[in-house]
Amino acid sequence: MLNKLIIENMPYPDFVGLINQWNVLPGAFTTLNKWINHSYIDSSSNILQIACTTGFQVREIAHLTKCSGKAFDLSRYAIESAIKNKKIYSPSANIEYFVQDGLNFKTNEKFTHVIVGGGLKFFSNPRKMVENIISYFDDDGYLLASPFYAIKEVPSEVLDSCKQMFGIDVTHEPYDEVMKLYKDFEILYEDRNQLRFESEEDISYYCDCITRRAVKNLNCEDLYPVIYDRLYKIKEVTNELRKYQEYSVLVLRYRKNIYPERYVELF
Ligand SMILES: C[S@@+](CC[C@H](N)C(=O)[O-])C[C@H]1O[C@@H](n2cnc3c(N)ncnc32)[C@H](O)[C@@H]1O
């Protein structure tokens, strides 16, 4: 039985999963469209999303392109919401969701595209996850990412609030540092983007929409203020962080007979 204490003390990823916050990637639909167009996703593609939270990225790509795919997350609350979302918002999407730790995920199935969004940052060992990802491709494949990078020094009080809120160190490294994780791939497409600072009105409306749906689905109308307050605080902190970050949209290519060499300069 849910109560105030449980909601307030749940780990961040479980809270997001439980209330079905569509914890979307930087750039949301705009980034998805850039990925689809610049990595040629179509109905013959088989995509995999690592750490999918409530399933937004694969579901919406499958909805737009009719591709097939799989997606996993460590949080069972996130996967329960991902499965429900597919049934409600895109029943024909050919996507399977399951609970899995990416660092231990091995498979013989081959994928044309692997999607990480801004998610590698959440892994305890991002480099090991990248090595695993290589094994999911056949002789070539696309890695789709949208990492944040810092454009100025992030104040320590902002970093501390983020650590307390999300349980991880949020991105405060500059662009060159962030890109080191992707250095062995060919950069097929890239652009760098500013983040929009949301007004109080925008945040309140968003939090109200998410909370109203959550309390209805979880049958706990009395917990509206508790869920709303935790979500609002999360949004406040991420909004503040937006002053110090930008994000890059990346289409990276793996080719077995090139990786990890670099035959093309960086621009
Ligand atoms: C990846 S981020 C969310 C990404 C965001 N939707 C995006 O693309 O920008 C957070 C998610 O990572 C998941 N996660 C963290 N470590 C994981 C692991 N080892 N294996 C699978 N999922 C993991 C968490 O459960 C959480 O739902």
The ligand as a Tripos MOL2 file, in Angstrom:
@<TRIPOS>MOLECULE
LIG
   27    29     1     0     0
SMALL
NO_CHARGES

@<TRIPOS>ATOM
      1 C1         19.0970    6.2220  -18.4580 C.3       1 LIG1
      2 S1         18.4880    7.3380  -17.4520 S.3       1 LIG1
      3 C2         17.0960    7.9570  -18.3010 C.3       1 LIG1
      4 C3         17.4430    8.2650  -19.6540 C.3       1 LIG1
      5 C4         16.5850    9.2510  -20.3130 C.3       1 LIG1
      6 N1         15.2900    8.7030  -20.6070 N.3       1 LIG1
      7 C5         17.3670    9.6930  -21.5180 C.2       1 LIG1
      8 O1         17.4750    8.9690  -22.4680 O.co2     1 LIG1
      9 O2         17.9330   10.7410  -21.4430 O.co2     1 LIG1
     10 C6         17.9010    6.6000  -16.0590 C.3       1 LIG1
     11 C7         17.5290    5.1390  -16.1360 C.3       1 LIG1
     12 O3         18.7020    4.3450  -16.1430 O.3       1 LIG1
     13 C8         18.3800    3.1390  -15.5040 C.3       1 LIG1
     14 N2         19.6110    2.4050  -15.2000 N.ar      1 LIG1
     15 C9         20.6490    2.7910  -14.4230 C.ar      1 LIG1
     16 N3         21.6220    1.8340  -14.3810 N.ar      1 LIG1
     17 C10        21.1750    0.8210  -15.1790 C.ar      1 LIG1
     18 C11        21.7050   -0.4600  -15.5440 C.ar      1 LIG1
     19 N4         22.8830   -0.8830  -15.0770 N.pl3     1 LIG1
     20 N5         20.9920   -1.2390  -16.3880 N.ar      1 LIG1
     21 C12        19.7790   -0.8350  -16.8550 C.ar      1 LIG1
     22 N6         19.2250    0.3590  -16.5400 N.ar      1 LIG1
     23 C13        19.8990    1.1750  -15.7120 C.ar      1 LIG1
     24 C14        17.5730    3.6010  -14.2980 C.3       1 LIG1
     25 O4         16.7660    2.5810  -13.7390 O.3       1 LIG1
     26 C15        16.7410    4.7280  -14.9050 C.3       1 LIG1
     27 O5         15.4480    4.3310  -15.2930 O.3       1 LIG1
@<TRIPOS>BOND
     1     1     2 1
     2     2     3 1
     3     2    10 1
     4     3     4 1
     5     4     5 1
     6     5     6 1
     7     5     7 1
     8     7     8 2
     9     7     9 1
    10    10    11 1
    11    11    12 1
    12    11    26 1
    13    12    13 1
    14    13    14 1
    15    13    24 1
    16    14    15 ar
    17    14    23 ar
    18    15    16 ar
    19    16    17 ar
    20    17    18 ar
    21    17    23 ar
    22    18    19 1
    23    18    20 ar
    24    20    21 ar
    25    21    22 ar
    26    22    23 ar
    27    24    25 1
    28    24    26 1
    29    26    27 1
@<TRIPOS>SUBSTRUCTURE
     1 LIG1         1 GROUP 0 **** ****
